[in-house]
Amino acid sequence: MFFEVNGINFSYKSKHVLDNVSFSLEADEVVSILGPNGVGKTTLIKCIDKVLKPDSGSVFVEEANLHDMSKKDIAKNVGYVAQRTETSRTTVFDSVLLGRKPHFEWNVTQKDIRLAGRVLHLLGLDGLALKYVDEISGGEYQLVQIARVLVQQPKVILLDEPTSSLDLSNQHMIMHLIRNIVKKNHMVAIMVIHDLNLAFRHSDKFILMKQGMVYAVGGHEIITPENIKEVYNIDSYVENVRGIPVVIPI
């Protein structure tokens, strides 16, 4: 198994947020974590990356326990794109180059600079390279955050609402890009996402969460009116359009 989460529990003060969360994933999978607000989706990916320290449980990438690693070694294995981050007075190029920090030895190398340039080109950000990140739009900054994680070259990418600041065209562009990078580099991408139909279009597997627990894990077969009702408490139709489920609330 490429990636495993085993028995993650997390409490905030007296509130139990995650309850024995476990699942396993193979390489090349794009996975969406789905569920209503407050169910623990963002908390889960923060626990995976050890931004938050879980009360118990473990996370393995290729049989290595992430939670036994240093922060630097975790960053070589897992990249995290947060939903909200503060901008700073750095250029787009320098901001992306910072993604190479876990790999720095003494100084920035030509390899680091070339990789940052390639990723900027891949995301169509060449023209913004010398602009300051506090001068660009929210959607452009979202792309910069994704670029910074890509130059990190992790085995697992965690994304919290990666398309929230993007228009429809850029939403699908980013999702296609993430999918292509995952497949090409034999990685795993785990996304927290609220747009169900966008998730269904671009993901291989889904983790449905309810009350801090994993309710169901699987592919398109778990996207049923019964499961949508159980997780979101809404009635719906689920129609297949070219083999992809589309949820239509009633």
Solvent accessible surface area in square Angstrom, and as a share of the most:
residue,aa,sasa,rsa
1,M,112,0.50
2,F,25,0.10
3,F,0,0.00
4,E,56,0.25
5,V,0,0.00
6,N,59,0.30
7,G,18,0.17
8,I,0,0.00
9,N,32,0.16
10,F,21,0.09
11,S,38,0.24
12,Y,133,0.50
13,K,173,0.73
14,S,118,0.76
15,K,131,0.56
16,H,100,0.44
17,V,27,0.16
18,L,0,0.00
19,D,54,0.28
20,N,98,0.50
21,V,0,0.00
22,S,50,0.32
23,F,16,0.07
24,S,40,0.26
25,L,0,0.00
26,E,84,0.38
27,A,32,0.25
28,D,43,0.22
29,E,28,0.12
30,V,2,0.01
31,V,0,0.00
32,S,0,0.00
33,I,0,0.00
34,L,1,0.00
35,G,0,0.00
36,P,49,0.31
37,N,127,0.65
38,G,75,0.72
39,V,9,0.05
40,G,7,0.07
41,K,10,0.04
42,T,46,0.27
43,T,26,0.15
44,L,0,0.00
45,I,0,0.00
46,K,62,0.26
47,C,0,0.00
48,I,0,0.00
49,D,22,0.12
50,K,74,0.31
51,V,82,0.47
52,L,57,0.28
53,K,158,0.67
54,P,14,0.09
55,D,88,0.46
56,S,55,0.36
57,G,36,0.35
58,S,23,0.15
59,V,0,0.00
60,F,54,0.22
61,V,2,0.01
62,E,89,0.40
63,E,149,0.67
64,A,43,0.33
65,N,37,0.19
66,L,0,0.00
67,H,29,0.13
68,D,119,0.62
69,M,43,0.19
70,S,63,0.41
71,K,179,0.76
72,K,95,0.40
73,D,60,0.31
74,I,9,0.05
75,A,26,0.20
76,K,70,0.29
77,N,19,0.10
78,V,2,0.01
79,G,0,0.00
80,Y,47,0.18
81,V,2,0.01
82,A,19,0.15
83,Q,60,0.27
84,R,196,0.71
85,T,57,0.33
86,E,163,0.73
87,T,63,0.36
88,S,60,0.39
89,R,146,0.53
90,T,46,0.27
91,T,25,0.15
92,V,0,0.00
93,F,47,0.20
94,D,70,0.36
95,S,5,0.03
96,V,0,0.00
97,L,21,0.11
98,L,95,0.47
99,G,4,0.04
100,R,9,0.03
101,K,135,0.57
102,P,15,0.10
103,H,54,0.24
104,F,44,0.18
105,E,143,0.64
106,W,233,0.82
107,N,114,0.58
108,V,62,0.36
109,T,70,0.40
110,Q,116,0.52
111,K,118,0.50
112,D,6,0.03
113,I,65,0.33
114,R,137,0.50
115,L,14,0.07
116,A,0,0.00
117,G,31,0.30
118,R,145,0.53
119,V,12,0.07
120,L,5,0.03
121,H,126,0.56
122,L,97,0.48
123,L,7,0.03
124,G,61,0.58
125,L,4,0.02
126,D,74,0.38
127,G,72,0.69
128,L,27,0.14
129,A,19,0.14
130,L,151,0.75
131,K,97,0.41
132,Y,78,0.30
133,V,3,0.02
134,D,70,0.36
135,E,100,0.45
136,I,22,0.11
137,S,60,0.39
138,G,50,0.48
139,G,17,0.16
140,E,57,0.26
141,Y,24,0.09
142,Q,6,0.03
143,L,15,0.07
144,V,0,0.00
145,Q,8,0.04
146,I,3,0.01
147,A,0,0.00
148,R,56,0.20
149,V,8,0.05
150,L,17,0.08
151,V,0,0.00
152,Q,20,0.09
153,Q,94,0.42
154,P,5,0.03
155,K,79,0.34
156,V,0,0.00
157,I,4,0.02
158,L,0,0.00
159,L,1,0.01
160,D,4,0.02
161,E,16,0.07
162,P,0,0.00
163,T,6,0.03
164,S,63,0.40
165,S,63,0.40
166,L,15,0.07
167,D,86,0.45
168,L,125,0.62
169,S,83,0.54
170,N,50,0.26
171,Q,37,0.16
172,H,59,0.26
173,M,71,0.32
174,I,0,0.00
175,M,3,0.01
176,H,80,0.36
177,L,20,0.10
178,I,5,0.03
179,R,69,0.25
180,N,95,0.49
181,I,22,0.11
182,V,0,0.00
183,K,74,0.31
184,K,165,0.70
185,N,79,0.41
186,H,116,0.52
187,M,13,0.06
188,V,0,0.00
189,A,0,0.00
190,I,0,0.00
191,M,0,0.00
192,V,2,0.01
193,I,2,0.01
194,H,88,0.39
195,D,69,0.36
196,L,25,0.12
197,N,58,0.30
198,L,8,0.04
199,A,0,0.00
200,F,1,0.00
201,R,111,0.40
202,H,2,0.01
203,S,6,0.04
204,D,46,0.24
205,K,40,0.17
206,F,0,0.00
207,I,0,0.00
208,L,1,0.01
209,M,0,0.00
210,K,56,0.24
211,Q,139,0.62
212,G,4,0.04
213,M,87,0.39
214,V,40,0.23
215,Y,93,0.35
216,A,20,0.16
217,V,56,0.32
218,G,10,0.09
219,G,16,0.15
220,H,70,0.31
221,E,126,0.57
222,I,21,0.11
223,I,7,0.04
224,T,40,0.23
225,P,53,0.33
226,E,122,0.55
227,N,26,0.13
228,I,1,0.00
229,K,87,0.37
230,E,74,0.33
231,V,8,0.05
232,Y,47,0.18
233,N,115,0.59
234,I,67,0.34
235,D,79,0.41
236,S,8,0.05
237,Y,125,0.47
238,V,34,0.20
239,E,88,0.40
240,N,111,0.57
241,V,81,0.47
242,R,233,0.85
243,G,55,0.53
244,I,36,0.18
245,P,3,0.02
246,V,43,0.25
247,V,10,0.06
248,I,79,0.40
249,P,88,0.55
250,I,135,0.68
